Amino acid sequence: MDDGNALRHAYGGANGSGGRADHPLTARRWSVRAALPVSYEVVIAPDLIDPGNDTLAERAFGDSSKRRLVVVEQRVLELFGDRLIGYFEGHDLRVELVCLATAEISKDFEQAFRVVEAIDDFGIDRRNEPILVIGGGVLLDVVGWAASLYRRGTPYIRVPTTLVGLIDAGLGVKTGVNHAGHKNRLGAYHPPQLSLLDPHFLVTLPRRHIGNGLAEIAKIALMRDPRLWALLRAYARDLLDSAVGQACGQHGQDLAGTGDEVIIRAIHSMLAELEPNLWERDLNRAVDFGHTFSPTIEIAALPELLHGEAVAIDMALSCAIACRRGILDPQTLAQVLDTLSRLELPLAHPVCDQALLARGVADATRHRGGRLRLPVPRRPGEPVFVEDVSRDELAMAFMLVRDWVGGNLAAC
Ligand SMILES: NC(=O)c1ccc[n+]([C@@H]2O[C@H](COP(=O)([O-])OP(=O)(O)OC[C@H]3O[C@@H](n4cnc5c(N)ncnc54)[C@H](O)[C@@H]3O)[C@@H](O)[C@H]2O)c1
């Protein structure tokens, strides 16, 4: 009986073919196949470090040892350190805290290696002691990659503290660091054991980083969720002002409800896109919308542009290309540009010259199996993929965005 996982071997001989041999000593060719099951939970867990909340203790420290290496982003430790340490002490958890200051500019091999050394110093029992990482998307990516390297894979649990972390970097299986002037050039697919999402961390996040995360929400909304896009359009400024409804103050309950809906829809839509294609075998990825030119733009403009800001510039350009090809109507293009602007996101940057954009195209084409596969919306929720974007077309699309910024939207 073939269980699908058994080692297959073939008779040696002239053509080397044949079915399963009766005796392995006659084999000359083996075919190895295995499937790697992946399962992890993504859980919205508000007030995660409130003393009376047992979720973190139970879900991240559920075993008898109660011992963990906890890697925390420096700013998060400054803001939440007392509560965090109080939580661990109050729940009798034995924690070794490692604090890392992260930034896109130092998201590199050295940073990951520091984490590897901390894991080693801790003397981790990797079967029973998942690393706990608490911080923004940069720290999640760095620690996730270090965990993938350590003993060929050590489990880890994510607690994102930024909007990008909450609705994007904390959800999938990708980890990595920048290398040799390229975004996320070193990395691994290394699923977390669990992601615990507490939106209340957003209360202290600077406004610019809320906008940064809303750019990634705009991405998934335009690719997959028309209702989410409608919410972004209607409440752009309110969502910015209220940290996506987490700091409503006088804005009230309605906005809190809208913020919750925006976050839940963004997470759901993102996971619905990621889950069927975790290993990115299908290169037509709608979640690559805004991620064709942006890696090149972001690295060239470092440290000026945040990740989501580079994504916003890319989305504007991609939509302008779609409009010029008659895929996206001019009204929807204007709505996209207007909404991104009201989210206080940039639509252009001085580094975006012809040569840089052409480099972005070349890099994305190499990365996507020799075809550009530029995702663009036909309308909100309906992605299509575009090929063969010429330098001239790029320049015209870029001018279209510039015209709109200058208050003079030309016909597509
Ligand atoms: N792996 C993935 O699938 C994936 C997806 C999207 C983005 N990313 C990566 O995520 C990174 C961007 O993540 P990011 O936007 O979270 O940036 P970040 O990690 O640099 O965090 C942004 C800033 O917020 C601060 N901070 C963190 N939590 C805070 C809080 N609660 N209150 C106040 N300040 C806080 C940090 O100190 C930092 O200065 C990029 O490197 C991007 O490539 C990865």
The ligand as a Gaussian input file, in Angstrom:
#p B3LYP/6-31G(d) Opt

LIG

0 1
 N        6.854000      39.232000       7.721000
 C        5.878000      39.820000       7.095000
 O        4.994000      39.178000       6.522000
 C        5.796000      41.318000       7.080000
 C        4.640000      41.958000       6.625000
 C        4.596000      43.348000       6.648000
 C        5.680000      44.079000       7.094000
 N        6.796000      43.409000       7.522000
 C        7.942000      44.161000       7.995000
 O        7.556000      44.938000       9.120000
 C        8.454000      46.025000       9.229000
 C        7.666000      47.275000       9.594000
 O        7.038000      47.057000      10.828000
 P        6.553000      48.273000      11.751000
 O        5.870000      49.259000      10.922000
 O        5.872000      47.662000      12.891000
 O        7.935000      48.987000      12.163000
 P        8.811000      48.883000      13.484000
 O        8.914000      47.506000      13.953000
 O       10.081000      49.607000      13.139000
 O        8.002000      49.723000      14.559000
 C        7.763000      51.069000      14.345000
 C        8.152000      51.936000      15.536000
 O        7.175000      51.793000      16.553000
 C        7.802000      51.649000      17.827000
 N        6.808000      50.913000      18.618000
 C        6.510000      49.597000      18.581000
 N        5.405000      49.370000      19.312000
 C        5.021000      50.546000      19.842000
 C        3.939000      50.947000      20.661000
 N        2.993000      50.092000      21.053000
 N        3.865000      52.267000      21.029000
 C        4.784000      53.160000      20.590000
 N        5.803000      52.840000      19.790000
 C        5.918000      51.536000      19.406000
 C        9.098000      50.977000      17.532000
 O       10.040000      51.299000      18.499000
 C        9.470000      51.586000      16.191000
 O       10.161000      52.788000      16.393000
 C        9.179000      46.139000       7.911000
 O       10.507000      45.740000       8.081000
 C        8.446000      45.169000       7.009000
 O        9.300000      44.594000       6.060000
 C        6.872000      42.074000       7.531000

